Amino acid sequence: MKTPSSQAVRLEFLVRVTEKECRHLLETDGRLFGNLFTIEDAQRIEADPVLTERLDAFVSRFARLQDTVGDKLLPALLHLLAEKTGAAIDNLDKAEKLGLIVSADVWVEMRQLRNQMVHEYIEDLAVLTSALRAGHAFVPVLVAAARRCVAETQQRLNASGV
């Protein structure tokens, strides 16, 4: 099956963006979590602009990669696979069945964490530390899902002669 040119161009763009976002998230994750992020680290945020920027970069890159994969690449890939797309949870269920993500429930949990980190200024340092550690723990899961979607997309595009 030949993939229409505009669809292929969009998918190739999403593959490039996703790969770049994976690299950037992993780099920031490595810098922020070189050691276990502690409440003492969180106490330094106001006084340490480098730490503040790393924290902001981590939260932003985590959210951006999840948005790119979940809201853009995954629906486009499902369309390429001739799967009917629908509500986000339906797309996640299909992605789980296809082995693209580990679990729709885990993805929803990551999404809730993403929303907490992005939309709430967390003043309780214990809650902030816990949220950041949870985000850090999800990085390998998120990156692996992104890379599975990229690999499947590339394989399908190559098979279609694009």
C-alpha positions as CSV (number, residue, x, y, z in Angstrom):
1,M,0.0,0.0,0.0
2,K,1.4,3.3,-1.0
3,T,1.2,6.0,1.6
4,P,-0.1,9.4,0.3
5,S,2.7,11.9,0.1
6,S,1.3,14.5,2.5
7,Q,0.7,11.7,5.1
8,A,4.2,10.4,4.6
9,V,5.7,13.9,5.0
10,R,3.8,14.4,8.2
11,L,4.9,11.1,9.6
12,E,8.5,11.6,8.7
13,F,8.4,15.0,10.4
14,L,6.8,13.5,13.5
15,V,9.5,10.8,13.5
16,R,12.3,13.4,13.4
17,V,10.7,15.5,16.1
18,T,10.1,12.5,18.4
19,E,13.7,11.3,18.0
20,K,14.9,14.8,18.9
21,E,12.6,15.1,21.9
22,C,13.7,11.7,23.2
23,R,17.4,12.8,23.0
24,H,16.7,16.1,24.7
25,L,14.6,14.5,27.5
26,L,17.2,11.9,28.2
27,E,20.0,14.5,28.3
28,T,18.0,16.7,30.7
29,D,17.0,13.7,32.8
30,G,20.6,12.7,33.2
31,R,21.7,16.2,34.3
32,L,18.8,16.7,36.7
33,F,18.9,13.2,38.2
34,G,22.6,12.5,38.2
35,N,22.0,11.8,41.9
36,L,18.6,11.1,43.5
37,F,16.6,14.3,43.6
38,T,16.0,15.1,47.2
39,I,14.0,17.5,49.3
40,E,17.3,19.3,49.9
41,D,17.7,19.7,46.2
42,A,14.2,21.1,46.0
43,Q,15.0,23.6,48.7
44,R,17.8,25.0,46.5
45,I,15.5,25.7,43.5
46,E,14.8,29.4,44.4
47,A,18.5,30.1,44.9
48,D,20.0,28.0,42.1
49,P,19.1,29.3,38.6
50,V,20.8,26.4,36.9
51,L,18.8,23.9,38.9
52,T,15.6,25.9,38.2
53,E,16.3,25.8,34.5
54,R,17.0,22.0,34.5
55,L,13.8,21.4,36.4
56,D,11.8,23.5,34.0
57,A,13.5,21.8,31.0
58,F,12.8,18.4,32.4
59,V,9.1,19.1,33.0
60,S,8.7,20.8,29.6
61,R,10.5,18.0,27.7
62,F,8.6,15.3,29.5
63,A,5.3,16.9,28.7
64,R,6.3,17.7,25.1
65,L,7.4,14.2,24.3
66,Q,4.2,12.8,25.8
67,D,2.1,15.3,23.8
68,T,4.0,14.6,20.6
69,V,3.7,10.8,20.9
70,G,0.2,10.6,22.4
71,D,-1.5,13.4,20.6
72,K,0.2,13.4,17.2
73,L,2.4,10.5,16.3
74,L,0.2,7.7,17.7
75,P,-3.0,8.8,16.0
76,A,-1.1,9.3,12.7
77,L,0.5,5.9,13.1
78,L,-2.8,4.2,13.8
79,H,-4.2,5.9,10.7
80,L,-1.3,4.5,8.7
81,L,-2.0,1.0,10.1
82,A,-5.6,1.5,8.9
83,E,-6.9,1.5,12.5
84,K,-9.8,3.7,13.3
85,T,-8.7,6.5,15.6
86,G,-11.0,8.0,18.2
87,A,-10.8,9.4,21.7
88,A,-7.3,9.3,23.3
89,I,-8.1,6.4,25.6
90,D,-9.4,4.4,22.6
91,N,-6.1,5.1,20.7
92,L,-4.1,4.1,23.8
93,D,-6.0,0.8,24.1
94,K,-5.2,0.1,20.4
95,A,-1.6,1.1,20.9
96,E,-1.4,-1.3,23.9
97,K,-2.9,-4.2,21.9
98,L,-0.4,-3.5,19.1
99,G,2.5,-3.5,21.6
100,L,3.4,0.2,21.0
101,I,2.9,1.1,24.6
102,V,3.2,-1.0,27.7
103,S,-0.2,-0.1,29.1
104,A,-2.9,2.4,28.5
105,D,-3.3,2.7,32.3
106,V,0.4,3.5,32.7
107,W,0.1,6.1,29.9
108,V,-2.9,7.7,31.7
109,E,-0.9,7.7,34.9
110,M,2.0,9.4,33.1
111,R,-0.5,11.9,31.7
112,Q,-1.8,12.8,35.1
113,L,1.7,13.3,36.4
114,R,2.5,15.4,33.4
115,N,-0.5,17.6,34.1
116,Q,0.4,17.9,37.7
117,M,4.0,18.9,36.9
118,V,3.0,21.4,34.2
119,H,-0.2,23.0,35.5
120,E,0.4,23.2,39.3
121,Y,3.1,25.1,41.0
122,I,4.0,22.6,43.7
123,E,4.9,24.4,46.9
124,D,5.1,21.4,49.2
125,L,8.7,20.2,48.6
126,A,7.9,16.6,49.5
127,V,5.1,16.5,46.8
128,L,7.4,18.3,44.3
129,T,10.2,15.8,45.0
130,S,7.9,12.9,44.7
131,A,6.4,14.1,41.4
132,L,9.9,14.7,39.9
133,R,11.1,11.3,41.0
134,A,8.0,9.7,39.5
135,G,8.6,11.6,36.3
136,H,12.2,10.4,36.3
137,A,11.0,6.8,36.8
138,F,8.6,7.1,33.8
139,V,11.3,8.5,31.4
140,P,12.5,5.0,30.2
141,V,8.8,3.9,29.7
142,L,8.0,7.1,27.8
143,V,11.1,7.0,25.7
144,A,10.7,3.3,24.9
145,A,7.1,3.8,23.8
146,A,8.2,6.8,21.6
147,R,10.9,4.7,20.0
148,R,8.6,1.8,19.4
149,C,6.2,4.1,17.6
150,V,9.1,5.6,15.6
151,A,10.4,2.2,14.6
152,E,6.9,1.0,13.6
153,T,6.3,4.2,11.6
154,Q,9.7,3.9,9.8
155,Q,9.1,0.3,9.0
156,R,5.7,1.0,7.5
157,L,6.9,3.9,5.5
158,N,9.8,1.9,4.2
159,A,7.5,-1.0,3.3
160,S,5.2,1.4,1.4
161,G,8.1,2.6,-0.7
162,V,8.2,6.1,0.8
